[in-house]
Amino acid sequence: MTKKLILFVTVFALFTGLALAADITGKWTAQVPGRDGQTREVTFDLKAEGATLTGTVSGGQGGGNPISEGKINGAEISFVVTMERNGNTMKQSYSGTLAGDELKMKRQGRQGNPVEFTAKRAK
């Protein structure tokens, strides 16, 4: 009986985690603060496949940049966006927490302090 209960709880937790991960799929928009103090609208087009996150980031300082190293762990996500500008390669790391139709995000670039913002599910 104990083995069946453990198996049930394990399977339930797995499916609950996958269902939560699936909630991230879709378009998200955010007003992201820039270096000049102005905000820019950024669109995140995200797709969850199990524990893997794929998609693109558009707007702000670039358009349609693919996500790499995308991961989902319950309500937590993380990914990297690599951009080319004037012959220079820049990487930005993103992390976030899903809470309903809001995605609390943090972006870390090579130039110092992280930028925090909230993305909302596009209607």
Helices and strands as residue ranges (DSSP letters): H 2-22, E 26-33, E 39-49, E 52-59, E 62-73, E 76-85, E 88-99, E 102-108, E 115-121
